[in-house]
């Protein structure tokens, strides 16, 4: 997507590794949101950090300016509490922005995650400049995709009529106190850099670390220190130095030298190139960081008994100098893999708003929402607030929606399940929905979450089918079985399904942070889909009696749900709101916040149970079959009723917010549109205090519903919802790479990846070595990115042929499905003809192994 003018005001494009932190590139090219210190840091600067450029000829500077465009309004300054004099609101933009310096009059921002490009022009500067900013994002290659670096390629195009010398300079602040800061140049081969660190061991462990800036550009030079002085001397002297022709002259201060100012130290590095008229050439820079130690600062252990562990990237790299050198030495390979993924993804023939939604929310993986633990396991918050992770613990009911990780980095997704069952599961199967850190800490002591616990079973099924890894399934199966059987365990305090009826009747905690007290298609669907998935896994592992038992419970529950929760238009909840006895059964338990159940849920004035759906039209009413559709399970609900329910959902819940009363958080405003969580028609009585968050628009919920509509043939309806979401995240009102819910970079937004699976009709079963594509939209040519647990690539269907290309990894195949499989006439791999048969609409082959750069061609007649 191309953003210009006001549409760049809210942009912050995250540059960093998975679980490694990130730096934001603003819509004007400035570096913001330095979230590299082991925690979020929204709107946080790192001293003066950014780029400057100049042009010179014959030892004379023609022009010099910051490599950014106009600072976006408002210009009043930040709200700062207990700030220093001459800073904060009422003093204009912070000095770290250098907003008053000469900059470029024109810029445009092209964001195609994982790569951002900016074009700069100015009538005074004799060149067009393109900045390419990125960090490796190579599906299945989680180590290279976790490098703690931001990569910048700055290309100059000489627009003058004469040969000129161009210089780019990267400057960055040392984050440590002046008395401790040490900036030291390094040189490794053709790589020149500066390491910024602290030489004072008095710093607490979590604050120790370093930042490096480096380049392999020609004619490199550096300043280990900007000038130390009072007022704004350091900026004045840097600009004097930078606008002096030739290389930068180094400046060094011995440790302990007199400190003349309150500013933190800054270092810079530059490189220069000589270009003829119309010639182009680029200079590469990286910013790397290493703050290796972390502890649970968001929920400290009792008595502040800090137990530290290492970020995973600290096992990959000794320090930031090490990662900076690795980044530059491997640049070509890392960029090739990243740009190949980007090109395949963004050239998929999917609707523009779908590609925008799918790609933009991958950025969550590069945000401080995500961590990688010491041995590489993946951990996620729900999102993050200004300086802390929001809602800890790889929250199961939120990450249920996040479909990007299992398809792109499946090893990391499986590590979440391994941690969950090892550390969060009680012996009877009750599984805490938040993983407490450090690992081995006492489990979260609260009710299990129905959609989180049962959704986990569905996810295990999905990840087994994606990988075909029977050994992993056998290892994790005892825990999965406990998850299912906790529903009727005598020790289940919430009495979900004590009589194994297939119907949830007890206290049911869920992702909207409260409990339902009567059966609903929403949570009932999760239970039934989990039973179905578990039955198939049990049968595969030879536990046929267990499989049969689960199927019998599944069939009973499915029948009851169809007969009792369908109201003729959609599925709802079966509950008597006036029956106080429903709550009294659980009076010995506590609700969230420690309140008693009656105090939390009973509305004395209206004699009703609070926070229920009752006869409402709820956004997740058939979510179970969103999951079953993607994961390859049979549907839980009647297909015709599901389609009618989705039609009703669109009719009742898709709102223009200017004509709708929202009492909750405002994620859609004014003339913006969105799909709200729950509505009650004029013909149904709305509970006096209804379901929590009922009037909100939360993108993860919206994406799942939109995707499910599309899967069920309601393509226009689903696309209108996706378009409405992305119109809200237009670069002006909100950041396109930060969909919010409970905080920034919210994990649930990665539900948007399911749109790619839906539109491509991608189906998979690695246990049978099967892959298939049944595109929603039959127009040709059709192209799409695809990935499973062992390989990724591109599929093309056009001109009586289908081409399956592997660009990374390897995939074993025995069966291939697509719409024209029965009309296949010839199959070849890299021009070598293959024998095949056609059975039940699928192509059958002797097992083949497609590796990187292999192409399988299927020719067919129409």
GIPELIN-V642982 format. One record per residue. N is the residue number from 0. SS is DSSP state (helix for helix, strand for strand, loop for the rest). PHI is phi in radians with two decimals (* if undefined). NEAR is the number of other ideal C-beta (glycine too) atoms within 10 Angstrom. Layout:
BEGIN
N:SS:PHI:NEAR  N:SS:PHI:NEAR
END
This chain:
BEGIN
0:loop:*:20  1:strand:-1.76:12  2:strand:-2.13:22  3:strand:-2.43:15  4:helix:0.96:15  5:helix:-1.11:14  6:helix:-1.28:18  7:helix:-1.82:23  8:loop:-1.07:20  9:loop:-1.83:20  10:loop:-1.26:25  11:strand:-2.51:26  12:strand:-1.64:28  13:strand:-1.30:27  14:strand:-2.11:26  15:loop:3.06:28  16:loop:-1.57:30  17:loop:-1.12:28  18:loop:1.26:27  19:loop:-1.96:31  20:loop:1.53:26  21:strand:-2.73:28  22:strand:-2.05:25  23:strand:-1.61:26  24:strand:-1.78:28  25:strand:-1.27:24  26:loop:-1.15:32  27:loop:-1.74:24  28:loop:1.72:24  29:loop:-1.23:24  30:strand:-1.72:26  31:strand:-2.39:24  32:strand:0.84:26  33:strand:-1.32:23  34:strand:-1.89:27  35:loop:-1.94:28  36:loop:-1.74:20  37:loop:1.48:21  38:loop:-2.86:20  39:loop:-1.06:26  40:loop:-2.75:23  41:loop:-1.05:18  42:loop:1.08:14  43:loop:-1.72:17  44:loop:-1.68:19  45:loop:-2.22:25  46:loop:1.05:20  47:loop:-1.49:21  48:loop:-2.44:23  49:strand:2.87:24  50:strand:-2.21:21  51:strand:-2.30:24  52:strand:-2.36:24  53:strand:-2.64:22  54:strand:-2.22:22  55:strand:-2.53:19  56:strand:-2.67:15  57:loop:0.92:9  58:loop:1.10:9  59:strand:-2.38:8  60:strand:-1.32:15  61:strand:-1.48:18  62:strand:-2.84:16  63:strand:-2.56:20  64:strand:-2.87:19  65:strand:-1.17:23  66:loop:-1.51:24  67:loop:-2.81:26  68:loop:-1.83:25  69:loop:-0.96:16  70:loop:-1.20:18  71:loop:-1.42:19  72:loop:-1.09:9  73:loop:-1.38:8  74:loop:-1.89:9  75:loop:-1.35:12  76:loop:1.81:16  77:loop:-1.40:15  78:loop:-1.43:10  79:loop:-2.16:13  80:loop:-1.63:5  81:loop:0.96:5  82:loop:-1.38:14  83:loop:-1.38:9  84:loop:-1.04:6  85:loop:1.21:10  86:loop:-2.56:15  87:loop:1.64:17  88:loop:-1.11:12  89:loop:1.66:10  90:loop:-2.13:16  91:loop:1.39:18  92:loop:-0.97:17  93:loop:-1.04:16  94:helix:-1.08:18  95:helix:-1.10:21  96:helix:-1.28:21  97:loop:0.87:22  98:loop:-1.11:18  99:loop:-1.53:12  100:loop:-1.36:15  101:loop:-1.01:16  102:loop:-2.58:22  103:loop:-1.56:23  104:loop:-1.40:14  105:strand:-2.28:14  106:strand:-2.68:24  107:strand:-2.47:17  108:strand:-2.06:25  109:strand:-1.83:15  110:strand:-1.95:25  111:strand:-2.22:18  112:loop:-0.94:24  113:loop:-1.71:25  114:strand:-2.17:23  115:strand:-2.00:22  116:strand:-2.24:17  117:strand:-2.19:27  118:strand:-1.91:18  119:strand:-2.14:24  120:strand:-2.45:15  121:loop:-2.76:18  122:loop:-1.10:9  123:loop:-1.55:12  124:loop:-1.83:25  125:loop:-1.43:20  126:strand:-2.92:21  127:strand:-1.64:16  128:strand:-2.15:23  129:strand:-2.10:16  130:strand:-1.85:24  131:strand:-1.94:18  132:strand:-2.10:22  133:strand:-2.91:23  134:loop:-2.53:27  135:loop:-0.92:24  136:loop:-2.37:26  137:loop:-2.15:23  138:loop:-0.87:26  139:loop:1.32:19  140:loop:-1.74:17  141:loop:-1.28:22  142:loop:-1.20:16  143:helix:-1.17:20  144:helix:-1.46:26  145:helix:-2.03:27  146:loop:-1.17:25  147:loop:-1.43:30  148:strand:-2.55:29  149:strand:-2.01:25  150:strand:-1.84:23  151:strand:-2.34:23  152:strand:-2.07:17  153:strand:-1.93:27  154:strand:-1.81:19  155:strand:-1.82:25  156:strand:-2.09:17  157:strand:-1.22:22  158:loop:-1.77:14  159:loop:-1.56:16  160:loop:-1.75:9  161:loop:-2.49:12  162:loop:-1.28:12  163:strand:-2.31:23  164:strand:-1.86:20  165:strand:-2.00:25  166:strand:-2.22:25  167:strand:-2.03:26  168:strand:-2.28:29  169:strand:-1.81:27  170:strand:-2.16:24  171:strand:-2.68:25  172:strand:-1.48:21  173:loop:-1.47:26  174:loop:-1.32:23  175:loop:-1.60:22  176:loop:-1.01:15  177:loop:-0.97:16  178:loop:-1.16:12  179:loop:-1.91:18  180:strand:-1.23:23  181:strand:-2.39:18  182:strand:-1.95:24  183:strand:-2.42:16  184:strand:-1.23:16  185:strand:-2.46:15  186:strand:-2.48:11  187:strand:-2.27:15  188:loop:1.10:9  189:loop:-1.65:12  190:strand:-1.80:20  191:strand:-2.00:22  192:strand:-2.74:28  193:strand:-2.28:26  194:strand:-1.75:24  195:strand:-1.91:29  196:strand:-2.58:22  197:strand:-2.26:19  198:loop:-1.82:12  199:loop:-2.02:14  200:loop:-1.29:8  201:loop:-1.27:10  202:loop:-1.13:14  203:loop:-1.15:10  204:helix:-0.96:14  205:helix:-1.21:17  206:helix:-1.64:16  207:loop:-1.39:18  208:loop:2.87:25  209:strand:-2.82:21  210:strand:-2.20:30  211:strand:-2.23:28  212:strand:-2.06:26  213:strand:-2.70:30  214:strand:-2.57:26  215:loop:-1.98:21  216:loop:-1.27:23  217:loop:-1.31:12  218:loop:0.89:15  219:loop:-1.26:20  220:strand:-2.63:19  221:strand:-2.68:26  222:strand:-2.19:25  223:loop:-1.15:21  224:loop:-2.41:21  225:loop:-1.26:26  226:loop:-1.02:19  227:loop:-1.68:19  228:loop:-2.89:13  229:loop:-1.51:10  230:loop:0.84:11  231:loop:-1.86:11  232:helix:-0.99:15  233:helix:-1.14:23  234:helix:-1.31:19  235:helix:-1.00:13  236:helix:-1.25:16  237:helix:-1.09:22  238:helix:-1.17:16  239:helix:-1.04:10  240:helix:-1.14:17  241:helix:-1.24:19  242:loop:-1.60:15  243:loop:-1.71:15  244:loop:-1.00:13  245:loop:1.63:12  246:loop:-1.30:14  247:loop:-1.14:18  248:loop:-1.66:10  249:loop:-1.19:13  250:loop:-2.33:17  251:loop:-2.42:11  252:loop:-2.10:17  253:loop:-1.17:5  254:loop:-1.04:10  255:loop:1.56:7  256:loop:-1.19:11  257:loop:-1.08:6  258:loop:-1.72:14  259:loop:-1.80:13  260:loop:-2.60:15  261:loop:-1.67:9  262:loop:-1.34:23  263:loop:-1.33:19  264:loop:-1.19:24  265:strand:-2.32:25  266:strand:-2.17:28  267:strand:-2.60:26  268:strand:-2.51:25  269:strand:-2.39:27  270:strand:-2.56:23  271:strand:-2.25:19  272:strand:-2.37:21  273:strand:-1.90:14  274:strand:-2.24:21  275:loop:-1.40:11  276:loop:-0.94:11  277:loop:1.17:10  278:loop:-1.36:13  279:strand:-2.12:13  280:strand:-2.85:16  281:strand:-2.18:17  282:strand:-2.16:25  283:strand:-1.79:20  284:strand:-2.36:27  285:strand:-2.34:26  286:strand:-1.98:26  287:strand:-2.11:32  288:strand:-2.53:31  289:strand:-2.63:25  290:loop:-2.19:24  291:loop:-1.24:24  292:strand:-1.73:17  293:strand:-2.46:21  294:loop:-2.43:19  295:loop:-1.35:17  296:loop:-1.44:13  297:loop:-1.44:18  298:loop:-2.64:13  299:loop:-1.02:11  300:loop:-1.18:15  301:helix:-1.01:6  302:helix:1.03:6  303:helix:0.93:7  304:loop:-1.43:8  305:loop:-1.29:15  306:loop:-2.05:12  307:loop:-1.55:14  308:strand:-2.40:18  309:strand:-1.75:14  310:loop:-1.08:25  311:loop:-1.03:25  312:helix:-1.10:27  313:helix:-1.24:20  314:helix:-1.42:14  315:helix:-1.41:19  316:loop:-2.37:24  317:loop:-1.09:11  318:loop:-2.77:18  319:helix:-1.24:29  320:helix:-1.08:23  321:helix:-1.05:16  322:helix:-1.27:25  323:helix:-1.14:31  324:helix:-1.12:21  325:helix:-1.02:18  326:helix:-1.08:28  327:helix:-1.27:26  328:helix:-1.18:15  329:loop:-1.89:13  330:helix:-0.90:16  331:helix:-1.04:9  332:helix:-1.15:12  333:helix:-1.16:24  334:helix:-1.23:19  335:helix:-1.05:11  336:helix:-1.16:20  337:helix:-1.22:22  338:helix:-1.22:17  339:helix:-1.12:16  340:helix:-1.05:26  341:helix:-1.07:19  342:helix:-1.13:14  343:helix:-1.14:22  344:helix:-1.09:24  345:helix:-1.37:17  346:loop:-1.66:13  347:loop:-1.07:21  348:loop:-1.50:18  349:loop:-1.91:25  350:loop:-0.95:18  351:helix:-0.97:12  352:helix:-1.17:20  353:helix:-1.23:23  354:helix:-1.05:22  355:helix:-1.08:23  356:helix:-1.18:30  357:helix:-1.07:27  358:helix:-1.28:25  359:helix:-1.10:23  360:helix:-1.41:30  361:helix:-1.10:22  362:helix:-1.08:28  363:helix:-0.97:28  364:helix:-1.15:30  365:helix:-1.77:27  366:loop:-1.80:28  367:loop:-1.24:28  368:loop:-1.08:29  369:strand:-1.98:27  370:strand:-2.24:23  371:strand:-2.08:25  372:loop:-1.34:20  373:loop:-0.98:16  374:loop:-1.69:11  375:loop:1.67:17  376:loop:-1.10:20  377:strand:-1.66:26  378:strand:-2.44:22  379:strand:-2.38:29  380:loop:-1.34:28  381:loop:-1.29:24  382:strand:-2.82:27  383:strand:-2.57:28  384:loop:-1.69:15  385:loop:-1.04:13  386:loop:-2.44:16  387:loop:-2.72:16  388:strand:-1.12:25  389:strand:-1.83:19  390:loop:1.14:21  391:loop:-1.26:19  392:loop:1.69:23  393:loop:0.82:25  394:loop:-0.89:22  395:helix:-1.09:26  396:helix:-1.34:24  397:helix:-1.46:28  398:helix:-1.24:26  399:loop:-0.92:25  400:loop:-1.49:28  401:loop:-1.48:25  402:helix:-1.50:29  403:helix:-1.26:24  404:helix:-1.05:25  405:helix:-1.12:27  406:helix:-1.56:26  407:helix:-1.74:24  408:loop:-2.36:24  409:helix:-1.08:22  410:helix:-1.08:16  411:helix:-1.21:23  412:helix:-1.08:23  413:helix:-1.15:24  414:helix:-1.12:20  415:helix:-1.13:23  416:helix:-1.15:21  417:helix:-1.04:15  418:helix:-1.18:18  419:helix:-1.02:27  420:helix:-1.35:21  421:helix:-1.34:13  422:helix:-1.95:18  423:loop:-1.89:23  424:strand:-1.69:22  425:loop:-1.37:15  426:loop:-1.04:7  427:loop:-1.48:13  428:loop:1.86:22  429:loop:-1.09:21  430:strand:-2.05:24  431:loop:-1.06:23  432:loop:-1.54:27  433:loop:-2.25:23  434:loop:-1.45:25  435:loop:-1.57:19  436:loop:-1.91:23  437:loop:-1.20:16  438:loop:-0.95:16  439:loop:1.65:9  440:loop:-1.16:14  441:loop:-0.96:10  442:loop:-1.10:15  443:loop:-1.06:16  444:loop:-1.75:9  445:loop:-2.64:15  446:loop:-0.92:22  447:loop:-1.17:26  448:strand:-1.89:27  449:helix:-1.04:29  450:helix:-1.19:28  451:helix:-1.19:24  452:helix:-1.22:29  453:helix:-1.31:33  454:helix:-1.08:26  455:helix:-1.07:28  456:helix:-1.14:24  457:helix:-1.09:23  458:helix:-1.17:25  459:helix:-1.06:25  460:helix:-0.99:24  461:helix:-1.00:23  462:helix:-1.28:24  463:helix:-1.20:26  464:helix:-1.17:25  465:helix:-1.17:23  466:helix:-1.73:22  467:loop:1.22:19  468:loop:-1.54:19  469:helix:-1.15:13  470:helix:-1.10:8  471:helix:-1.11:16  472:helix:-1.09:20  473:helix:-1.04:12  474:helix:-1.16:12  475:helix:-1.65:21  476:helix:-0.99:21  477:helix:-0.96:11  478:helix:-1.25:20  479:helix:-1.09:24  480:helix:-1.07:19  481:helix:-1.08:19  482:helix:-1.02:24  483:helix:-1.14:24  484:helix:-1.34:17  485:helix:-1.10:22  486:helix:-0.98:25  487:helix:-2.06:15  488:loop:-1.13:17  489:loop:-1.05:7  490:loop:-1.45:10  491:loop:-1.27:20  492:loop:-1.10:14  493:loop:-1.68:21  494:loop:0.88:18  495:loop:-1.12:22  496:loop:-2.59:23  497:loop:-1.04:14  498:loop:-1.82:10  499:loop:0.98:15  500:loop:-1.52:14  501:loop:1.46:22  502:loop:-2.17:23  503:loop:-1.46:27  504:loop:-2.16:18  505:loop:-1.60:22  506:loop:-1.44:23  507:strand:-2.20:26  508:strand:-1.28:23  509:loop:-2.68:21  510:loop:-1.22:27  511:loop:-1.57:23  512:loop:1.28:14  513:loop:-2.35:19  514:strand:-2.21:26  515:strand:-1.65:25  516:loop:-2.16:26  517:loop:-2.67:23  518:loop:-1.04:25  519:strand:-2.35:29  520:helix:-1.09:31  521:helix:-1.00:29  522:helix:-1.40:27  523:helix:-1.02:32  524:helix:-1.07:31  525:helix:-1.04:31  526:helix:-1.06:29  527:helix:-1.18:30  528:helix:-1.12:28  529:helix:-1.16:31  530:helix:-1.05:26  531:helix:-1.11:24  532:helix:-1.10:28  533:helix:-1.14:29  534:helix:-1.08:23  535:helix:-1.19:19  536:helix:-1.14:25  537:helix:-1.08:22  538:helix:-1.08:15  539:helix:-1.08:15  540:loop:-1.57:15  541:loop:1.48:8  542:loop:-1.69:17  543:helix:-1.17:11  544:helix:-1.11:8  545:helix:-1.10:19  546:helix:-1.02:18  547:helix:-1.12:13  548:helix:-1.07:18  549:helix:-1.09:26  550:helix:-1.16:17  551:helix:-1.12:14  552:helix:-1.14:24  553:helix:-1.01:22  554:helix:-1.12:14  555:helix:-1.11:17  556:helix:-1.15:23  557:helix:-1.11:22  558:helix:-1.10:12  559:helix:-1.09:17  560:helix:-1.07:26  561:helix:-1.11:15  562:helix:-1.50:8  563:helix:-2.07:15  564:loop:-1.98:23  565:strand:-1.68:17  566:loop:-1.83:13  567:loop:1.78:7  568:loop:-2.13:18  569:loop:-2.80:25  570:strand:-1.59:27  571:loop:-2.38:26  572:strand:-2.06:23  573:loop:-1.79:18  574:loop:-2.74:20  575:loop:-1.73:13  576:loop:-1.07:22  577:loop:-1.55:10  578:loop:-1.59:14  579:loop:-1.16:15  580:helix:-1.09:7  581:helix:-1.01:21  582:helix:-1.38:21  583:helix:-1.09:12  584:loop:-1.08:14  585:loop:-2.00:21  586:loop:-1.15:11  587:loop:-1.42:9  588:loop:-1.84:14  589:strand:-1.98:16  590:loop:-1.53:21  591:helix:-0.97:12  592:helix:1.53:7  593:helix:1.54:8  594:loop:-1.19:11  595:strand:-1.24:15  596:helix:-1.04:20  597:helix:-1.13:15  598:helix:-1.09:14  599:helix:-1.38:17  600:helix:-2.05:23  601:strand:-1.73:17  602:strand:-1.62:14  603:loop:-1.06:9  604:loop:-1.15:7  605:loop:-1.95:13  606:loop:0.91:12  607:strand:-2.41:20  608:strand:-1.34:25  609:loop:-1.53:19  610:loop:1.16:21  611:strand:-1.92:24  612:loop:-1.45:28  613:loop:0.93:24  614:loop:-1.71:19  615:loop:-1.33:25  616:strand:-1.73:25  617:strand:-1.85:29  618:loop:-1.06:25  619:loop:-1.79:26  620:loop:-1.05:27  621:loop:-2.15:27  622:helix:-1.02:26  623:helix:-0.97:31  624:helix:-1.48:25  625:helix:-1.10:28  626:helix:-1.14:27  627:helix:-1.12:23  628:helix:-1.09:19  629:helix:-1.36:24  630:helix:-1.59:22  631:loop:1.60:16  632:loop:-1.69:22  633:loop:-1.25:11  634:loop:-1.13:17  635:loop:-1.43:27  636:loop:-1.81:25  637:loop:-1.04:15  638:helix:-1.09:10  639:helix:-1.12:9  640:helix:-1.21:18  641:helix:-1.06:25  642:helix:-1.13:18  643:helix:-1.11:17  644:helix:-1.09:26  645:helix:-1.20:26  646:helix:-1.08:16  647:helix:-1.14:19  648:helix:-1.05:29  649:helix:-1.12:20  650:helix:-1.08:14  651:helix:-1.53:19  652:helix:-1.93:22  653:strand:-1.46:20  654:strand:-2.19:20  655:strand:-1.50:13  656:helix:-1.24:21  657:helix:-1.22:11  658:helix:-2.05:7  659:loop:-2.44:14  660:loop:-1.57:7  661:loop:-1.96:18  662:loop:-1.57:9  663:loop:-1.89:14  664:loop:-1.23:14  665:loop:-1.76:12  666:loop:-1.76:21  667:loop:-2.51:26  668:loop:-2.39:13  669:loop:1.03:9  670:loop:-1.48:10  671:loop:-1.27:20  672:strand:-2.05:20  673:strand:-2.96:26  674:strand:-1.70:29  675:loop:-1.44:27  676:loop:-1.18:25  677:strand:-2.71:27  678:strand:-2.31:23  679:loop:-2.25:19  680:loop:-1.34:15  681:loop:-1.11:6  682:loop:-1.58:7  683:loop:-2.17:15  684:loop:-1.44:11  685:loop:-1.38:16  686:loop:-0.94:23  687:loop:-1.08:12  688:loop:-2.15:17  689:strand:-1.52:21  690:loop:-0.88:26  691:loop:-1.00:17  692:loop:1.08:24  693:loop:-0.96:24  694:loop:-1.77:19  695:loop:-1.50:21  696:loop:-1.99:31  697:loop:-2.02:29  698:helix:-1.11:31  699:helix:-1.08:22  700:helix:-1.12:26  701:helix:-1.08:30  702:helix:-1.11:30  703:helix:-1.12:26  704:helix:-1.16:27  705:helix:-1.08:35  706:helix:-1.08:28  707:helix:-1.14:27  708:helix:-1.07:26  709:helix:-1.07:25  710:helix:-1.03:24  711:loop:-1.68:23  712:loop:1.54:12  713:loop:-1.61:19  714:helix:-1.17:17  715:helix:-1.08:10  716:helix:-1.10:20  717:helix:-1.08:29  718:helix:-1.13:19  719:helix:-1.12:17  720:helix:-1.21:28  721:helix:-1.05:25  722:helix:-1.10:18  723:helix:-1.10:23  724:helix:-1.10:26  725:helix:-1.23:21  726:helix:-1.17:15  727:helix:-1.25:21  728:loop:-1.81:23  729:loop:-1.70:17  730:loop:1.63:22  731:loop:-1.72:17  732:loop:-1.38:15  733:loop:-2.59:17  734:loop:-1.34:25  735:loop:-1.06:29  736:loop:-1.92:26  737:loop:-2.77:28  738:loop:-1.36:32  739:loop:-1.79:18  740:loop:-2.55:24  741:loop:-1.59:20  742:loop:1.81:21  743:strand:-1.41:23  744:loop:0.86:33  745:loop:-1.33:29  746:helix:-1.09:32  747:helix:-1.07:28  748:helix:-1.08:31  749:helix:-1.25:29  750:helix:-1.03:28  751:helix:-1.07:32  752:helix:-1.11:25  753:helix:-1.09:26  754:helix:-1.11:27  755:helix:-1.11:25  756:helix:-1.12:22  757:helix:-1.14:25  758:helix:-1.17:26  759:helix:-1.43:24  760:loop:1.08:20  761:strand:-1.25:21  762:strand:-2.20:18  763:strand:-2.69:24  764:strand:-2.87:17  765:loop:-1.16:19  766:loop:-1.16:16  767:loop:-1.90:13  768:loop:0.96:17  769:strand:-2.08:20  770:strand:-2.49:25  771:strand:-2.66:20  772:strand:-2.43:21  773:loop:-2.31:13  774:loop:-0.99:21  775:loop:-1.11:16  776:loop:-1.78:14  777:loop:-1.45:10  778:loop:-1.10:7  779:loop:-1.98:13  780:loop:-1.28:9  781:strand:-1.99:23  782:strand:-2.36:18  783:strand:-2.78:23  784:strand:-1.25:27  785:strand:-2.49:24  786:strand:-2.77:27  787:loop:-2.30:22  788:loop:-1.42:24  789:loop:-2.23:19  790:strand:-2.78:23  791:strand:-2.61:25  792:strand:-3.14:26  793:strand:-2.27:20  794:strand:-2.09:24  795:strand:-2.15:19  796:strand:-2.23:24  797:strand:-2.96:12  798:loop:0.87:10  799:loop:1.08:14  800:strand:-2.63:15  801:strand:-2.13:24  802:strand:-2.06:15  803:strand:-1.87:23  804:strand:-1.93:18  805:strand:-1.75:21  806:strand:-1.83:20  807:strand:-2.75:20  808:strand:1.50:18  809:strand:-2.63:12  810:strand:-2.40:24  811:strand:-1.57:14  812:strand:-2.36:20  813:strand:-2.24:15  814:strand:-2.40:18  815:strand:-2.37:23  816:strand:-2.16:17  817:strand:-2.86:24  818:loop:-1.06:17  819:loop:-1.91:16  820:helix:-1.02:23  821:helix:-1.19:13  822:helix:-1.85:13  823:strand:-1.13:20  824:strand:-2.03:10  825:strand:-2.74:13  826:strand:-2.29:20  827:strand:-2.49:13  828:strand:-2.10:17  829:loop:0.89:11  830:loop:1.30:7  831:strand:-1.72:7  832:strand:-1.20:10  833:strand:-2.05:15  834:loop:-1.34:8  835:loop:-2.76:16  836:strand:-2.29:10  837:strand:-2.14:12  838:strand:-2.40:10  839:loop:0.91:9  840:loop:1.33:12  841:strand:-2.17:18  842:strand:-1.49:24  843:strand:-1.96:15  844:strand:-2.31:17  845:strand:-1.11:9  846:strand:-0.91:9  847:strand:-2.11:17  848:strand:-2.17:13  849:strand:-1.62:22  850:strand:-1.99:12  851:loop:-0.88:13  852:loop:1.37:11  853:loop:-1.38:18  854:strand:-2.28:16  855:strand:-1.81:23  856:strand:-1.94:18  857:strand:-2.00:23  858:strand:-1.72:15  859:strand:-2.52:19  860:loop:-1.88:9  861:loop:-2.06:6
END
